[in-house]
Amino acid sequence: MIDAHIHLDGSELHPATLEEGDRLGVRLFVGSSICNYEHYPTWEQVRLANDDMVAVTRRYPDRVAGYCYVNPRHGEKALADFRRRIEDQGMIGLKLWVATLCNDPLAFPFIEQAIAYRAPILVHSWRKAVGQLPYESTAGHVADLARRYPEARIIMAHMGGQVESAMNVIAPYPNVSTDTSGTPIGAYEVALAVERLGADRVIFGSDLPGACLASNLGKVLCAGLSPEAVKQITEGNMSRLLEEVAR
């Protein structure tokens, strides 16, 4: 299996990650370092976070792959660094978090470069009743981005936080998948996502180390899906995206 959504614990892989992966059958973890959850990181913080992620992927080349995290507000130097991370350091995609809305024009050069690489774009998405961050993308922002860039290979993280409404919003855009990470999400929500989108647009992710790998995997295994659908979600869909990344 592939866990398509983890983070580093500080500058390192959480020490239990690979052990839990071995126990549960997860062969590959795909992660990002988001500056110890600093919402609006400086250029230097982002650069060092990506250095940390690259170091982990090199330490565990058969077990860990890395997204390049960017703060689009850093402009051309961040774009040049994204290119370097993909072309020279083996990163596999783009990570957008909460420093800029995913459909802000500031993000467009990064989206266009990811399209050129055929690289997946993991977009944090969460719609909150209270405490929404100013630049925290929702399913509506993701849908707008997908409409603008139909070639983009977008993964909307956390099923958008409010799953039923989010699935309805992204359903018309076949270039958007969603991942299952996020602690409020359960087996019912996974089943709902498969019903609305199809199993080929749902990807397993845990959000380690902030969430439990076993419980997040249990959401998929207990969703009443066919063995074929479970296989797609836990491995096939992400494997296909990774195989198509241009080097």
Secondary structure as GFF3:
##gff-version 3
##sequence-region A 1 247
A	DSSP	beta_strand	2	7	.	.	.	ID=ss1
A	DSSP	alpha_helix	17	24	.	.	.	ID=ss2
A	DSSP	beta_strand	28	32	.	.	.	ID=ss3
A	DSSP	three_ten_helix	35	37	.	.	.	ID=ss4
A	DSSP	alpha_helix	43	59	.	.	.	ID=ss5
A	DSSP	beta_strand	64	69	.	.	.	ID=ss6
A	DSSP	three_ten_helix	72	74	.	.	.	ID=ss7
A	DSSP	alpha_helix	75	87	.	.	.	ID=ss8
A	DSSP	beta_strand	93	96	.	.	.	ID=ss9
A	DSSP	three_ten_helix	105	107	.	.	.	ID=ss10
A	DSSP	alpha_helix	108	117	.	.	.	ID=ss11
A	DSSP	beta_strand	120	123	.	.	.	ID=ss12
A	DSSP	alpha_helix	139	148	.	.	.	ID=ss13
A	DSSP	beta_strand	153	156	.	.	.	ID=ss14
A	DSSP	three_ten_helix	157	160	.	.	.	ID=ss15
A	DSSP	alpha_helix	163	170	.	.	.	ID=ss16
A	DSSP	beta_strand	176	179	.	.	.	ID=ss17
A	DSSP	alpha_helix	187	197	.	.	.	ID=ss18
A	DSSP	three_ten_helix	199	201	.	.	.	ID=ss19
A	DSSP	beta_strand	202	203	.	.	.	ID=ss20
A	DSSP	alpha_helix	213	221	.	.	.	ID=ss21
A	DSSP	alpha_helix	227	231	.	.	.	ID=ss22
A	DSSP	pi_helix	232	236	.	.	.	ID=ss23
A	DSSP	alpha_helix	237	243	.	.	.	ID=ss24
###
